[in-house]
Amino acid sequence: MTKLFSIIAVAIMATTVVSCGQSAEEKAKIEEQAKHTADSISAALEASLAGAMEAATDTTAAAATTETAAATTEAGHEAH
């Protein structure tokens, strides 16, 4: 009988500890980590987008230069 009460007491204590959840400090720390992670992801996305925009601008400028050079060459050939 004593053994049964001991097992029940341990089960109640374990259930109590598990059901309490996280402390306010733990929750604040988790929220801070989540914010830091979100900020890091945001910074990485912004850098990636800036790089993509720069690459697109470079590609557009190169294409315009090529088209201008081709038009100039074509006009030079027509003049002769």
C-alpha positions as CSV (number, residue, x, y, z in Angstrom):
1,M,0.0,0.0,0.0
2,T,2.8,2.4,0.8
3,K,4.5,1.6,-2.5
4,L,1.2,2.5,-4.3
5,F,1.0,5.8,-2.5
6,S,4.7,6.5,-3.4
7,I,4.1,5.8,-7.0
8,I,1.0,8.0,-7.1
9,A,2.9,10.8,-5.3
10,V,5.7,10.6,-7.9
11,A,3.2,10.7,-10.7
12,I,1.4,13.7,-9.3
13,M,4.7,15.6,-8.8
14,A,5.9,14.7,-12.3
15,T,2.6,15.9,-13.8
16,T,2.7,19.1,-11.8
17,V,6.3,19.9,-13.0
18,V,5.4,19.2,-16.7
19,S,2.1,21.1,-16.6
20,C,3.7,24.3,-15.2
21,G,5.3,25.2,-18.5
22,Q,8.0,27.7,-19.1
23,S,8.9,30.6,-16.8
24,A,8.6,34.2,-17.9
25,E,12.4,34.4,-18.3
26,E,12.4,31.4,-20.6
27,K,9.6,32.8,-22.6
28,A,11.4,36.2,-22.9
29,K,14.6,34.5,-24.0
30,I,12.8,32.4,-26.6
31,E,11.0,35.6,-27.9
32,E,14.4,37.4,-28.1
33,Q,16.0,34.5,-30.0
34,A,13.0,34.5,-32.4
35,K,13.3,38.2,-33.0
36,H,17.1,37.9,-33.6
37,T,16.5,35.1,-36.1
38,A,13.8,37.1,-37.8
39,D,16.1,40.1,-38.1
40,S,18.9,37.9,-39.4
41,I,16.6,36.4,-42.1
42,S,15.3,39.9,-43.0
43,A,18.8,41.3,-43.4
44,A,19.8,38.3,-45.5
45,L,16.8,38.8,-47.8
46,E,17.4,42.5,-48.1
47,A,21.1,41.8,-49.1
48,S,20.0,39.1,-51.6
49,L,17.4,41.4,-53.1
50,A,19.9,44.3,-53.4
51,G,22.3,42.0,-55.1
52,A,19.7,40.7,-57.5
53,M,18.6,44.3,-58.3
54,E,22.2,45.3,-58.9
55,A,22.8,42.3,-61.1
56,A,19.6,43.1,-63.0
57,T,20.7,46.7,-63.5
58,D,24.1,45.5,-64.7
59,T,22.5,43.0,-67.1
60,T,20.2,45.7,-68.5
61,A,23.0,48.2,-68.9
62,A,25.1,45.6,-70.7
63,A,22.2,44.7,-73.0
64,A,21.6,48.3,-73.8
65,T,25.3,48.8,-74.6
66,T,25.3,45.8,-76.8
67,E,22.2,47.0,-78.6
68,T,23.7,50.4,-79.1
69,A,27.0,49.0,-80.4
70,A,25.1,46.7,-82.8
71,A,23.0,49.6,-84.1
72,T,26.1,51.7,-84.5
73,T,27.9,49.0,-86.4
74,E,24.8,48.3,-88.6
75,A,24.5,52.0,-89.4
76,G,28.2,52.2,-90.3
77,H,27.8,49.3,-92.7
78,E,24.8,50.8,-94.3
79,A,26.7,54.1,-94.9
80,H,29.4,52.4,-96.9
